[in-house]
Amino acid sequence: MPFKERTVNNANAIRTPQAIPCPEATDLDPDYHPCAKTNRRAVLLITILGSSLAFMDGSIVNIALPTLQRTFHAGASSVQWVVQSYALFSAALLLFSGALGDQFGRKKIFVLGVAFFTASSLGCAVVNSLSFLIVWRSLQGIGASLLIPQSLAILSAAYSAEDRAAAIGTWSAWTSVFAALGPVAGGWLIQSLNWRWAFAINLPVAVWIFFLLPKLRESESDFSLESLRKLDLRGTLLNTLGLGAVVYSLSFASEYGWNDLQIGGTFVFGLLLIVAFLVTQSRQENALMPLSLFKNQRFLSVNILTFLLYGALGVTFYMTPFFAIQIKHLDAVATGAAFLPGISVMFIFASRIGRMSARFGERPFLIIGAIASAAGIALFAIFARQPGYATSLLPGMVGLGVGITIGLAPLTNVVMTSVPDGKSSLASAVNNSVSRLAGLLVLSGLILVLSQAFDHSFAQKLSGSSLPSSAKERLYAERSLMAAAEIPNTLNSKEKQTAAAILADSYTDGYELVMYCCAVAALLSALPVILW
């Protein structure tokens, strides 16, 4: 059906209370109107649940990683791919999936994403090897890429410009709360049942979404070859392969070294593919990521902030469960509960901050949020060697919760309003992609920093210890496991304590360095907003 005909149908459908064309409505349409107020609550709930399905899964899996490392006796580089495989496909395919929604209907692609995510969650819950878990996590990432861009596009179409900021603030608040509740729920499930339930918990949320879907309707859209031709398949392939090659190289460089042809060659090949992707985006009419968007300084500055801040947050949330469980010896439930102070701050204030930023301007909120986040992350490093949760982790959790609350709701709104109305959905998709790319690339780079810092500290402490030579050799051979390395049973109790202290101190050295790097990145994220 031609685009104009679909637009007319949307306008007519809005006059019918039973037909809710929110997923099809777009501010490109001349007859665009937001959904009727009576439909907004259902639209808001569906979009929150859909986004939270993907966001919550990421935070739950972070809590499960130490258990997965122990269960599969995996090195840090391998277990990292449980997170990276998901992030890679959700980031690389996000823009393509947004284009799919524009061409074939946002509700259709949203439903497909929820179904794909649900099926792959079930696959993750039943696997018996780390390799197959990574495969299913990749499929989960594809499902997340399908549903995430549709959620915010559907929500934005449901609200008028004056009400959109408050709605996005509510969406940001609740998706942040769901994401933050993930560690709490995941910790309880892992300790009470087993790690498989960290993935199976997605199923009841998906059922709830499918139950509500009849409240979300759209006009008919036809599949056609012309619609397929408008999709940037070449750009999608170049982007996915390029990012995959770069992330693979960064992940395993600490294990094999940059001199290994497989690592160095793959890295260079990945960079060339990414350059080729950017070249196609500058020349192609229906580009996934139109580079012209970044000529807008407001849009450019907020995306630089997104990359640095989300990269820092992603690494922090990845490393904190390892540190809490392996170094501070908290159980899974206590580690999940460690996130509650930040959750409380977000739950109480995030929606209010969204409304305040819309009234007074987003700029000061973005700057203060970035600085507060940097301070919160730095506190993780400053108090890392203090005993117990209250003195080592709580200050950072509170500071980070304040920073996220102040900064993230205004960030979402400024992205939507920094470009012309007709490009707001595309701007949202680009920013979502940037945030996931940040987590993917910054995590890969800083895990390499962690590994190098751990190896250096571990070698020094091990060589200077009084442990038997055979035990030193065995421990050093397992250095890729970092704090999860198995202490030889041949050692006596005092020697075991010495070995455990060496592992903990070496990991803490690396942890502190990475946290300071993240704090600097978060602080630098405020600069483009200040300058531009």
N, C-alpha and C positions, 0 to 999 in steps of 0.2 A: 504494500500500500504506500503511495507516495507520502512524503513527509508532511505536505500541507494538508492532505486529507486526514492524516492522523491528528494533526493539530486541531482541526475543526471538530473532530470527534471528541477530543479531550475537552474542548470548550463546552460542547453540548453536554458531555457527561457530567461536568461539574454541577450542572443545574439539576441533576438527578441524585438524590441523597444516597441511593444504593451503589452508585458507580463512582468509585474513588480513583481518579486517574493520577494519583500522586507520583507513582514510579515513572509514568510517561511524561508528566508535566515538566517543562523546562523553561527557564527564563529566556530561551531563544524564541519561544513561541510568541507571536504577536497577541494571541488571545489568552495568554497565561494568566491563571488565577491560582492562589494557594488553595489547599484543601479547606473544606468547611471546618469550622472550629470543632464541631461534634466528632470529626474523624481524627483530629490531631493526636489525641491520647493514644489511640491504637497504633497510629503510625510511629509515634515516639517510642512506644514500648517495643514494637517489632524491631525497629532500627537499633535500639539499645541492646536487645537480646542478641541480634545478629552480630553486631560488632563485638559484644562481650564474649560471644562464643569463641571468637578468634583470640581476643586479647587475654581472656582468662586462661586459655590453654597454654599460652606462652609462659605466664607466671607460674602456673601449676607445674609445668615441666621443669622449670628451674629448681624447684624444691626436690624433684625426683632425681635430678642428675647425680648427686652423690650416691644414691642407692643404685642407680643404673651402672655407674662406674664400678661399684663393688660387685654387683650381680654378674656383670659381663667381664669383669677384670680388664677394663678398657683403659687405655692411656688418655691423657687430657686431650690430645688431638682428635682421637676417635670419638669420645663422648661429646666433644664440642659439636660434632656434626648432627647430633640429635636436635640441637637448636639451629645450627646453621642451615641444614637442609630445608627446614621449614621457612626460615627467614629468606633464603635464596629464592625459592619459587614464589613466595608471597610478594616479595619485593619486585622481582623481575617481571612478573605477569600482571602486576596491579594495574598498570596503565592500559595494557591490552584488554583486561577484563572490564575496565571502565568504558572502553570503546565498544566492547560487546554489548554492555548495557544500553549504550546510546543507540546502537543499531537494532537490537532485537528485543528491547524492553527490559527495564531495570528489574521488574519483579521476576521475570523469567530467569535472568542470570542470578539474581539473589537466591531464588529457590534452588537452582542448580548448585550454587555454592554451598548452601546449607546441607543439601543432600550429599554432596561430595565430601564435605568436611565430616559429616556424621559417619559415613561409611569408612573413611580412612581412620577416624578415631577408634572405631571398632577393630580395625586391622591392627592399630598400634597396641590395643589392649590384649591381643591374643598371640603376639609374636613370641618367638623363643630365641631370637638372636639379635645382636645389635645391628647387623647389616640390614635385616628385614625391617627393624624398627626405623632405621634411617630412611628406607624406601617409603614406608607408610607415612612418615613425617613429611617427606617431600610431597606426597599426595595431599596431605593435610594443608600444606602451604598453598597448593593450587586451589583447594576449596576456599581457603581464607582470601586469596586474591580475587576470587569471584564475588564473594559476599561483601567484603569491606567497602569497596568504592561505591557499591549500590546503596549501602546503608545511609551514608551521609548525603548522597544525591537525592534519595527519596525524602529524607528529612528536610533538606533545604527547599525542595519543591513544595513541601506541605505548609510552609510558613511564609508570610509576607516579610519584606525586608526589615520592617520595624520590630517584628516578633522573632526573627530568625536568630539573633544573638542570644536571647534568653533560652531558646530551644536548643541551640548548639551547646550552650553552657550546661543545660540539664543533661544532654547527651554525653558531654565530656565528663561531667561529674559521675554519672552512673557507670559509664564504661570504665572509668578510672577505678571506681569502687569495686566493680566486678573483677578487674584485673588485679587489684590489690587483695581482694578476698581469695584469689586463686591460691596463693601460698598457704593461707590458713586452711582452706578446704583440702588442698593437696597434702599438706603435712598430716592432717588427721586421717585421711584416707590411706596414705602410705604406711603410717604406723599402726592403724587399727586393722587394715586389711592387707593390701600390698600395692606395689607401684602401678599395677595394671589399672587400678581404679582412678589413677590420675588422668587417664585418657577416657575411661568409661563414663566419667562424670559429665562429659559433653552430651551424652545421649538424652538425658531428661530435659536439658535446655533446648536441644533441637526439637524434641517432641512438643514442647511449649510453643516454639516458633511456628511449627506446622499447624498447631491448633489455632493460632491467631491469624494465619495467612488469609483465610476467607475475608477478613476485614480489610485486606489490602488488594485493590483491584486496579486493573489497567485496561486501556483500549487494546484492541487486537493489533498485532504487528506481524507482517509476513516475512518469512525467510526468503532471501533471493540472492542470486549470484552477484548482483550489483552491490548488495550490502557486504558480502564477503570481500569484494575488491577494495572496499574502503578501509579494511583492517590492515594494519601495518605488520604483516607476518614476518617480513624480513627483519624489521627493526626488533621485533620480539625475540627472534632467534638469536640475533647478534647480541642483544642485551643479556639474555639468559646464559648463553655459552660464555660470554666474556666475564660476567660476574662469577659464574661457577669456576672458571679457570683461575681467576685472581684469588677467590676465597680458598680454593683447594690449596694453592701454593702457600698462602699465608698460614693456613692451618697446619701444614706438615713441614714447613721450613725448619722449625725447631727440632724436628725429629730426624730429617734427612740432610738438612743444610742447603744453602742457596747454590752451592757448587754442583749439586745433583742436577743433571740435565732435565730430569722429569719435573723438578720444582722450578728451577730458573726458566726453562723453556716454556713451561705451562703459564708462568706468570707473564712473560713477555707476550705470549700468544693471547692471553686474556686481555691485556692492555690494548693490543692492536684491534681486537674485536670491539672493545668499548669505544675506541676512537672511530672505528668504522660505523658504529651505531650512532655516535654523535654527528658524523658527517651526513648520514641518511636523514637524521632529524632536521638538519638545517636545510635540506633540499626537498624533502617530501611534503606533498600537499596535506595528506592526512597523517601527519607525524604523531607518534605516541606522546612525545614530549617536545612540543614546539619550543624551540630555543628562544623565540621572540618573547615568550612570557618573561624571561629573565632580564629583558631590557627594562622592565619595570623595577625600579630600585626598591620599592616597598615589598614587592613579591620576592625579589632576590635576597634582600636582607633577612626576611622571615624564614626563607628556606635554608640559608646558611645557619641561622639560629637553630632551626630544626635539626639539621645534620649534626651539629656539634653537641647540642643538648640531648637529643635522643640517643646519639652514640654513647655519651657519657652515662645516661640512665640505663641503657641496655647492658653495658658492661657491669655497672654497679649491681643491678638486679641478678645478673648471671653469677657474679662472684660471691655475693653475700651468703647464699645458702651453703656453698662449699666451705666458706670460712666459719660459719656458725656451726655446722655439723662436724667438720673434720678437725677444726682447731679449737673452737669453744666447747665442743662436745655436747651441743644441744640436740635433743631428739627432733624428729621431723615436725611434730606438733608444735613444739616450742619455737622452732625456726619459722614455721608459718605464722605463728602468733606474734613473732617479732615485728611483723609488718603492720600490726594493728594500730599503733599510734599514728602512722602516716595515713592509714585508711580513715581514721576518725577525723583528721584534719580535712582531708579531701571531701568526705561525706558531708561535713557540716558547712564548709565554706565554698566549695567549687562552684556551685550554681550561683551563689551570691556574687562571687568574683566575676563570673561571666556577665551578669547584669551591670555591675559597676564599671567594668572595662568598656562595655558598649556605651555607657553614659559619659564617662570621663576620658575615654581614649585608651587604646591598648598599649601604647608605647611604654609608659612607666611600669605597667604590670609585667610586660615582657622583660624589661631590664631588671626589675627587682626579683622576679621569679628566677631568672638565670643566675643572679648573684646569690640568692638564697639557696638554690640547688647546689651551686658550687661550694658554698659553705657547708651544707649538709654532707656532701660527698667527702669533703676534706676531713670532717669529723670522724668518718669511718677510719681513716688512716691515723689521725692524731691519737685516737683512743684504742687503737687495735690491740695494744698489749695490756690493756686494763682487764682485770678479771671480771667474769660474769657478763650477762646481757645488759644490765642497767647502765654499766659504765663503758662498755666497749661498743655496743650497737645502738642503744636507745637514742643517744644524742644525734647520731647521723640519721636515724629513721625519722625523728621529729623534724629536723632541719630540712631533710629531703621532701617530707610531706608538705611542709610550708611552701617550699620552692615550686613543687609541681602544681600545687593548688593555685598559686598566684599566677603562674606562667602559662599553663597548658590550655585552659579554657579561652583566654584571649588569643592565644596562638591560632586555634582553630578558626575563630571568627575573623581574624585579620587576613588569613589566607583566602577566605571566601569573599572578602570585600576589597582585596588589593588589586583585583583585575576587573575588566568590564563585566557587566552582568552576564553576558552570554557565554563567558568562559569560566564561571565560578565552579562548575562541576569538574571541569578539566583541571583547574587550579588545585582543587581538593585532592584529586587523584594524584597529581604530581607531588604534592606535599606529603601525602601518605606514602608514596613510593620513596621519597627522600628519607623519611623517618625510618623506614625499614631497611633501606640501603645503609643508613648510618649504623643501625644496630649490627648489620651484617659485616660491614667493612671495619668499623672501629673495633668491634669485638675480636675479629680475626687478628687485627694488628696488635691489640693490647694483650691478647692471650699469648702472642709471640713474645711480647715484652715480659709477661709474667713467667713464661717458661725459661727465658734467658736469665732473668734475675734469680729465679729459683735454682737453676743449674749452677750458676756462679756461686751463690751463697752456700748451697748444699755441698759442692765440691770442697770449698774452703773449710766448712765446719766438720765435714766427714774426715778429711785428711788430718785435721788437728785433734780428732777425738782419740780415745783409748780403746775403741772397739776393735775386735779381732779383724785381721785383714780379710778373711773370707766373708765376714758379715759386711764389711765396707764394700767389697766387690759386688755382693748380691744386692745391697741397697742401691748402689750407684747404677746397676743394670736396670733397676726398676724406677729410675728417676722420672720417666715419662708419666708415671702415675702420680707424681708429686706427693701431696699429703696422704694419698690413699695407698702408698707403697706398703707392702707387707713386711713387717719386721720379722726376721728369722727366729724360729722357735729355739734354735740352738743357744741363744743368748740367755744369760741369767736375768733376774728381774731388774737389777740396777742397770745392766747394759741395755735392756729393753727401754727403760725410762730415758736413758741417754739418747738412743736412736729416735725415740718418739719426740724428744725435745728438739733434736736436730731437724727433723722433718717439719715440725711446727714452726720453728724459728725461720727456717729457710722459706717456707711458704708465706709466712707473715711478712718477710722482707719484700717478696714479690708483690704481695697484696697491697702493702703500703704504697709502693711505687706506682702501681696501676691506679689506685684510688686518687693519688695526687695528680696523675695524668688526666683522669676523668674530671677532677675538680678544675684543672686549668682549662680543659675543653669547654666545660659548662660556663666558666667565667668569660672565655673568649666569645661564646655565643652571643653575649650581650653587645659586643662591639659593633656589628653591622647595624643593629637597631639604633644604637646611640649615634652612629655616624650618618646613617642614611634615612 
